[in-house]
């Protein structure tokens, strides 16, 4: 899709506009949406539009952004509109601090994983089914951390492919243990079909922006191309992100547990869960050592 078609959909071109995500990296599949970032200094919710039979997700952003988890996503943005060169200047500052940003982001992800594991431990004591949720969230945060330390971004549809191409190293040795805790070996056509429906439903209830259409488009592509583990990882990542939007509300967690049981493919094996918590905690502690951070 030409940039002009995207820009024609944006109400005002007085603000800088960039293309992010896997399309900017040119590693996209045909199912992938266009992640367009409008730097209009607002905090409006994302919106999704369809142009020429392809999906475009419109994000709103701030040129004074300081949150490390957001800055880490801007390292490879492609500029498609920048009338006053504001975005070019902003991105050049990010490029100068790239290594520092990724290291800090990685550390934040590891700490987030430890918080998740502490909550999983508490829930294991009371036999709460949501313990599996926290364990999977912790695993996804550790994947984010390791990718950042490798200078890579997490594009969920492509993450497993990125992992397959990482160099063998002490840093990357633990990835197979993390993906085992996520449950990739469980991916089958029938399970993914059930997970997809619940993931779409959870997205509709939490995001309320038609993201579920994109979720189905990507999942269908991955399943049709026999990328079952990639699809499992992708759906889990979507659920991780949406689960975190309600993670501070025990009432909402309880309300949505039945949907997450299928969408997040939650297991109910306390012995296995305890083993996963110990494994992930050990990996997190190792990642916090000075040689990585």
C-alpha positions as CSV (number, residue, x, y, z in Angstrom):
1,X,0.0,0.0,0.0
2,X,1.3,3.4,-0.9
3,X,1.9,5.9,1.9
4,X,-0.4,8.4,0.2
5,X,-3.4,6.1,0.6
6,X,-2.6,5.9,4.4
7,X,-2.1,9.7,4.7
8,X,-5.4,10.4,2.9
9,X,-7.1,8.7,5.9
10,X,-5.5,11.0,8.4
11,X,-7.6,14.1,9.2
12,X,-4.7,16.5,9.6
13,X,-1.2,16.3,8.2
14,X,0.2,19.0,10.3
15,X,1.5,16.3,12.7
16,X,4.4,13.9,12.0
17,X,3.3,10.4,10.9
18,X,5.4,7.2,11.0
19,X,5.1,3.6,10.0
20,X,6.2,1.1,12.6
21,X,5.9,-2.6,13.2
22,X,7.0,-5.4,10.9
23,X,6.0,-3.5,7.8
24,X,8.7,-0.9,8.5
25,X,11.1,-3.8,9.0
26,X,9.9,-5.4,5.7
27,X,9.5,-8.8,7.4
28,X,5.7,-8.8,7.2
29,X,3.4,-11.6,6.0
30,X,0.5,-10.7,3.8
31,X,-1.8,-10.9,6.8
32,X,0.1,-8.2,8.8
33,X,-1.5,-4.8,9.4
34,X,0.0,-1.4,9.0
35,X,1.0,0.1,12.3
36,X,0.7,3.9,11.7
37,X,1.8,6.3,14.5
38,X,0.4,9.8,14.5
39,X,2.5,12.1,16.7
40,X,-0.3,14.5,17.6
41,X,0.5,14.7,21.3
42,X,-2.8,13.1,22.3
43,X,-3.6,9.9,24.2
44,X,-6.5,8.8,22.1
45,X,-7.3,5.1,21.9
46,X,-6.1,3.1,18.9
47,X,-8.4,2.8,16.0
48,X,-8.5,0.3,13.1
49,X,-9.5,1.0,9.6
50,X,-9.6,-1.1,6.4
51,X,-8.0,0.4,3.3
52,X,-7.8,-1.5,0.0
53,X,-8.6,-4.8,1.7
54,X,-5.8,-4.3,4.2
55,X,-6.0,-3.3,7.9
56,X,-4.4,-0.1,9.3
57,X,-4.0,0.4,13.0
58,X,-3.8,4.1,14.0
59,X,-1.8,4.9,17.2
60,X,-1.6,8.3,18.7
61,X,1.7,9.3,20.3
62,X,3.7,12.1,21.8
63,X,7.0,13.6,20.7
64,X,7.9,14.2,24.4
65,X,7.4,10.5,25.1
66,X,9.6,9.2,28.0
67,X,8.2,5.8,28.8
68,X,11.0,3.3,28.1
69,X,8.6,0.6,26.9
70,X,7.2,2.9,24.2
71,X,10.6,4.4,23.2
72,X,11.9,0.9,22.6
73,X,9.3,0.4,19.9
74,X,10.3,3.5,18.0
75,X,13.8,2.5,17.0
76,X,13.0,1.5,13.4
77,X,10.0,3.8,12.6
78,X,9.8,4.8,8.9
79,X,8.9,8.5,8.5
80,X,6.0,9.0,6.0
81,X,5.1,12.6,7.0
82,X,7.2,15.1,8.8
83,X,6.5,18.7,7.7
84,X,8.7,20.4,10.4
85,X,11.4,17.6,10.8
86,X,10.2,17.1,14.3
87,X,9.9,13.3,14.0
88,X,13.4,13.1,12.4
89,X,14.9,14.9,15.3
90,X,13.0,12.8,17.8
91,X,14.1,9.5,16.2
92,X,17.7,10.6,16.0
93,X,17.7,11.1,19.7
94,X,16.3,7.6,20.2
95,X,18.9,6.2,17.9
96,X,21.7,7.8,19.9
97,X,20.4,6.2,23.1
98,X,19.3,2.9,21.5
99,X,21.6,0.6,23.5
100,X,20.7,2.3,26.8
101,X,16.9,2.2,26.0
102,X,17.0,-1.5,25.1
103,X,19.0,-2.4,28.2
104,X,16.6,-0.4,30.5
105,X,13.6,-1.9,28.7
106,X,15.0,-5.4,29.1
107,X,15.5,-4.8,32.9
108,X,12.0,-3.5,33.2
109,X,10.6,-6.6,31.5
110,X,12.6,-8.9,33.8
111,X,11.3,-7.1,36.9
112,X,7.7,-7.3,35.5
113,X,8.2,-11.1,35.1
114,X,9.3,-11.4,38.7
115,X,6.2,-9.5,39.8
116,X,4.1,-11.9,37.8
117,X,5.9,-14.9,39.3
118,X,5.3,-13.6,42.9
119,X,1.6,-13.3,42.1
120,X,1.6,-16.8,40.6
121,X,3.2,-18.2,43.8
122,X,0.4,-16.5,45.9
123,X,-2.3,-18.0,43.7
124,X,-0.7,-21.5,43.8
125,X,-1.1,-21.4,47.6
126,X,-4.8,-20.8,47.3
127,X,-5.2,-23.0,44.2
128,X,-6.4,-20.1,42.0
129,X,-6.6,-21.0,38.3
130,X,-5.3,-17.6,37.4
131,X,-1.8,-18.7,38.5
132,X,-1.3,-20.1,35.0
133,X,-2.0,-16.6,33.7
134,X,0.7,-15.0,35.7
135,X,3.2,-17.7,34.8
136,X,2.6,-17.2,31.1
137,X,2.8,-13.5,31.4
138,X,6.1,-13.9,33.2
139,X,7.4,-16.1,30.3
140,X,6.3,-13.5,27.7
141,X,8.1,-10.7,29.6
142,X,11.3,-12.8,29.7
143,X,11.1,-13.3,25.9
144,X,10.7,-9.5,25.5
145,X,13.8,-9.0,27.7
146,X,16.0,-11.4,25.8
147,X,14.9,-10.0,22.4
148,X,15.8,-6.5,23.6
149,X,19.2,-7.6,24.8
150,X,19.7,-9.1,21.3
151,X,18.7,-5.7,19.8
152,X,15.4,-7.1,18.5
153,X,11.8,-6.0,18.7
154,X,9.0,-8.3,19.6
155,X,6.7,-8.6,16.6
156,X,4.5,-11.4,17.9
157,X,3.6,-13.0,14.6
158,X,7.3,-13.2,13.8
159,X,8.8,-13.7,17.2
160,X,9.5,-17.4,16.9
161,X,11.0,-16.9,13.5
162,X,13.3,-14.2,15.1
163,X,14.2,-16.6,17.9
164,X,15.1,-19.4,15.4
165,X,17.6,-17.0,13.8
166,X,19.3,-15.8,17.0
167,X,22.9,-16.7,17.4
168,X,23.8,-19.4,19.8
169,X,24.9,-17.8,23.1
170,X,24.7,-18.1,26.8
171,X,22.1,-15.3,26.8
172,X,19.8,-17.2,24.4
173,X,20.2,-20.7,25.9
174,X,17.2,-20.3,28.2
175,X,14.7,-19.5,25.5
176,X,13.7,-23.1,25.0
177,X,12.9,-23.4,28.7
178,X,10.8,-20.2,28.5
179,X,8.8,-21.4,25.5
180,X,8.2,-24.7,27.3
181,X,6.5,-22.7,30.1
182,X,4.4,-20.9,27.6
183,X,3.1,-24.3,26.2
184,X,4.0,-24.2,22.5
185,X,4.1,-28.0,22.3
186,X,0.3,-28.0,23.0
187,X,-0.5,-26.3,19.7
188,X,-2.9,-28.2,17.5
189,X,-5.5,-27.2,14.9
190,X,-8.4,-27.9,17.2
191,X,-6.9,-26.1,20.2
192,X,-5.9,-23.1,18.2
193,X,-9.5,-22.8,16.8
194,X,-10.9,-22.6,20.3
195,X,-8.1,-20.3,21.5
196,X,-8.8,-17.9,18.6
197,X,-12.5,-17.6,19.3
198,X,-11.9,-16.8,23.0
199,X,-9.0,-14.5,22.2
200,X,-11.2,-12.5,19.8
201,X,-14.0,-12.4,22.5
202,X,-11.6,-11.2,25.2
203,X,-10.2,-8.5,22.8
204,X,-13.7,-7.3,22.0
205,X,-14.5,-7.0,25.7
206,X,-11.3,-5.3,26.7
207,X,-10.1,-3.3,23.7
208,X,-13.4,-2.6,22.0
209,X,-11.7,-1.4,18.8
210,X,-12.2,-4.2,16.2
211,X,-8.7,-5.6,16.9
212,X,-10.4,-9.0,16.9
213,X,-10.7,-8.8,13.1
214,X,-6.9,-8.4,12.8
215,X,-6.4,-11.2,15.3
216,X,-8.4,-13.6,13.2
217,X,-6.7,-12.5,10.0
218,X,-3.3,-13.3,11.4
219,X,-4.2,-16.5,13.1
220,X,-5.9,-17.9,10.0
221,X,-2.8,-17.1,8.0
222,X,-0.5,-18.8,10.5
223,X,-2.8,-21.9,10.7
224,X,-3.2,-22.2,6.9
225,X,0.6,-22.1,6.6
226,X,1.1,-24.8,9.3
227,X,2.8,-22.3,11.6
228,X,0.9,-23.7,14.6
229,X,3.5,-22.9,17.3
230,X,3.8,-19.3,15.9
231,X,0.0,-19.0,16.1
232,X,-0.1,-20.3,19.7
233,X,2.7,-17.8,20.7
234,X,0.9,-14.9,18.9
235,X,-2.5,-15.6,20.5
236,X,-0.9,-15.9,23.9
237,X,0.9,-12.6,23.5
238,X,-2.4,-10.8,22.6
239,X,-4.0,-12.3,25.7
240,X,-1.0,-11.3,27.8
241,X,-1.4,-7.7,26.7
242,X,-5.1,-7.6,27.3
243,X,-4.8,-9.4,30.7
244,X,-2.4,-6.7,31.9
245,X,-5.1,-4.1,31.2
246,X,-7.2,-5.6,33.9
247,X,-4.4,-7.1,36.1
248,X,-5.0,-4.6,38.9
249,X,-8.7,-5.5,39.2
250,X,-9.3,-8.8,41.0
251,X,-13.0,-8.5,40.2
252,X,-12.4,-8.2,36.4
253,X,-9.8,-11.0,36.5
254,X,-12.4,-13.2,38.1
255,X,-15.0,-12.1,35.6
256,X,-12.9,-13.0,32.6
257,X,-11.2,-16.2,34.0
258,X,-13.6,-18.4,32.0
259,X,-12.6,-16.7,28.7
260,X,-8.9,-16.8,29.6
261,X,-9.0,-20.5,30.4
262,X,-9.5,-21.2,26.7
263,X,-7.9,-18.1,25.1
264,X,-4.7,-18.3,27.2
265,X,-4.8,-22.2,27.3
266,X,-4.6,-22.2,31.1
267,X,-3.5,-25.5,32.7
268,X,-4.5,-26.7,36.2
269,X,-1.4,-28.6,37.3
270,X,0.0,-27.2,40.5
271,X,3.1,-29.4,40.4
272,X,4.0,-28.3,36.9
273,X,3.2,-24.7,37.8
274,X,5.5,-24.7,40.8
275,X,8.3,-26.1,38.5
276,X,7.6,-23.4,35.9
277,X,7.8,-20.7,38.6
278,X,11.2,-21.9,39.8
279,X,12.5,-22.2,36.3
280,X,11.4,-18.7,35.3
281,X,12.6,-17.2,38.5
282,X,16.1,-18.7,38.0
283,X,16.2,-17.3,34.4
284,X,15.0,-13.9,35.6
285,X,17.7,-13.7,38.3
286,X,20.4,-14.7,35.8
287,X,19.3,-12.0,33.3
288,X,19.6,-9.3,36.0
289,X,23.3,-10.1,36.4
290,X,25.6,-7.2,35.3
291,X,27.0,-9.1,32.3
292,X,23.7,-8.6,30.6
293,X,22.3,-5.3,32.0
